[in-house]
Amino acid sequence: MNWISTSGRAVALACVFGALTTKQAWSVQSPYSGEPEIAKALDESIEKLGMDVSADEREAIASAIVSAREISRIAHQHNGPEYGDHYRRDAHAKATGCLRAEFEVNGDIPAQFQHSVFAQPGQTYKAWIRFSNGDMLVQPDSKGDARGMAVKVMGAEGSVIAPELGDGNQDFIMTNTPAFFNRNIFDYAENMQHLAKLDRRGWFINLWPPRLHLQEMLRAYQTVSSQIDNPLAEQYFSMLPYQLGETTVKFSSRPCAGVHYSADADKTADDFLTRQMATTLESGSACFEFMVQPRATGDAVADMPLDDATVIWEESAAPFVPIARIHIPPQTFTGEAQQQFCENLSMNPWRAVGKWEPLGSLNRARRLVYHAVSEFRHQRNEAPQQEPVDWCIAGSDQPCTPRQGLNITKPTWPLARCFDHLYQPSDGSAASSQCGTGGYGEVAQEAATTY
C-alpha cells in the first residue's frame, strides 16, 4: 500500500463533516447490488446454509465477492506471465512456502477449551502450513507487507460447521499483526471497491465525500510496513474472534520459547524468505505455540468488541493461554509439484468441526467470499478443488509415503564402536576401535540414508 501526504483541506473537510457510521456510509455512499448472477447465487447460498445475514450485510458481501474476483483478474494481468500464468488469491497471493507440520494438543489443556480439534488432550494431527505475503501482487520479500500463516489441521473429528467446505479438516488463518484495518464487513466491502481499481488509499482518505479513517489508516500502515527475516520467527494473530465451546477467544501462534532461527539469506533475492526457511529446515526443525486469548469479563469486556477488527484485545486484561504446539520437521518444500499444490490449497475460517464458530460480520462474510473466490480461482486455472488428507503430494519426485518430503537421516547400523585412546581391555589385548586413531568422540564418516 502506497502512502502519500494529504492536504490540510482534506483533513479539515473530514473534521467538519464528521464520519458517518459504517452502515450509514455503506447505504448512502455505496448503493451497490453487485452482479445479478452473484447476488442470486449469494441469496441461495445464505438461505441454504441457514445464515442469519441482514439485507445490508448481504449487499456488502455481494459487493465484496465481485471486487475480490476483479482484484484477482487485475492482479493476474500484473503478475503473469513473469510469475506464472495462473490466477492467484485476491490477497496473500504470494506463498513463501507450504510446509508439513504436526499439530499436537497439549496434555494439560484446560477443560473449558477441550472442544473441536482440542477435544482430546495429547492428540496429534498432521497439518499443512501456508506462509505468505499479504499483497494482491507478487513482489520481492524485502518489501514491507503483511505476513500470513494459515494452518490446515487434517483428520479433524466431529460435526462440520460448514458442510459446503467438506469435512475432516480445520483451518486457522492468521497474520503477523493483531488487528485489521477494516472494522467490519461494510468497511471491508467499500475498501475492496477501491482496491479493485488499484486505489490503495481512497477508502482511508478522500475529499468528497469527506473521509478520514485515522485509526484504520494507522492499522493499514502497521500492516503493510512489516519487514521480517524469517517467517518461522514471527508471531501470528487471528485478528477476529471465535467461539470455542462456551468461551469467546482470539488465537495466536508464536515461536516456542528458546528457539532461534538464522537470518543469513541474501535479502536482495526476491524470494529470500523461502530460501531462509529452506536453509533452516534443511536439517533443523521449527516450533510454534498455539494459544487462545479468552475474552475478558466484567468492565473490561467493553474494550474487546466482537465486530470491530481494528481493536486489539490487550493481553494485560486477557492473557494468552497455550493449548497446543506446532512442530515443523526438517523437510524440503521447494519442488515444483509442492509449489503447485500450494497454489491450489484453499483456506477458510469456517472449515472446522465441533463447538467452533467464527464471530462477527467479517467472519460471516469470509465464509462466503473466500469460498466464492476459491471457486473462481480454481475454475480459471482449470484446477480441481481437493482437500488434502495427508502429507503426500501427487506428482512429487518422491514416492508417496508417510515421510514424503521430510529430511530424515540415520547412521548405518550397527553403529561404530569408539574407545578413548587410554582404554585397555582387562585381558591385555589390543583395543579394537572403529573410529580411527583420534580417540573417543571422533565421528566415523558413515554413509547415511535419507528419506
Stockholm file with secondary structure:
# STOCKHOLM 1.0

chainA/1-451         MNWISTSGRAVALACVFGALTTKQAWSVQSPYSGEPEIAKALDESIEKLGMDVSADEREAIASAIVSAREISRIAHQHNGPEYGDHYRRDAHAKATGCLRAEFEVNGDIPAQFQHSVFAQPGQTYKAWIRFSNGDMLVQPDSKGDARGMAVKVMGAEGSVIAPELGDGNQDFIMTNTPAFFNRNIFDYAENMQHLAKLDRRGWFINLWPPRLHLQEMLRAYQTVSSQIDNPLAEQYFSMLPYQLGETTVKFSSRPCAGVHYSADADKTADDFLTRQMATTLESGSACFEFMVQPRATGDAVADMPLDDATVIWEESAAPFVPIARIHIPPQTFTGEAQQQFCENLSMNPWRAVGKWEPLGSLNRARRLVYHAVSEFRHQRNEAPQQEPVDWCIAGSDQPCTPRQGLNITKPTWPLARCFDHLYQPSDGSAASSQCGTGGYGEVAQEAATTY
#=GR chainA/1-451 SS CCCCCCCHHHHHHHHHHCCCCHHHHHHHHCCCCCCHHHHHHHHHHHHHHTCCCCHHHHHHHHHHHHHHHHHHHHHHHHHTTTTCSSCCCSSSCEEEEEEEEEEEECTTCCGGGCSGGGSSTTCEEEEEEEEEECSSSCCCTTSCCCEEEEEEEESCCSCBSCGGGCSSEEEEEEESSSSCSCCSHHHHHHHHHHHTTTCSSTTTEETTTTEECHHHHHHHHHHHTCCCSCGGGCCEECCSCEEETTEEEEEEEEECTTCCCCCCSCTTSTTHHHHHHHHHHHHCCEEEEEEEEECCCGGGGGGSCSSCTTCCCCTTTSCCEEEEEEEECSBCCCSHHHHHHHHHCCCCTTCCBSSEEECSHHHHHHHHHHHHHHHHHHHHHTCCCCCCCSSCCTTCSSCCSTTTTBCCEEECSSCCCCCCTTCCCTTSCCCCCSSTTSCTTCCCCCCEEEC
#=GC SS_cons         CCCCCCCHHHHHHHHHHCCCCHHHHHHHHCCCCCCHHHHHHHHHHHHHHTCCCCHHHHHHHHHHHHHHHHHHHHHHHHHTTTTCSSCCCSSSCEEEEEEEEEEEECTTCCGGGCSGGGSSTTCEEEEEEEEEECSSSCCCTTSCCCEEEEEEEESCCSCBSCGGGCSSEEEEEEESSSSCSCCSHHHHHHHHHHHTTTCSSTTTEETTTTEECHHHHHHHHHHHTCCCSCGGGCCEECCSCEEETTEEEEEEEEECTTCCCCCCSCTTSTTHHHHHHHHHHHHCCEEEEEEEEECCCGGGGGGSCSSCTTCCCCTTTSCCEEEEEEEECSBCCCSHHHHHHHHHCCCCTTCCBSSEEECSHHHHHHHHHHHHHHHHHHHHHTCCCCCCCSSCCTTCSSCCSTTTTBCCEEECSSCCCCCCTTCCCTTSCCCCCSSTTSCTTCCCCCCEEEC
//
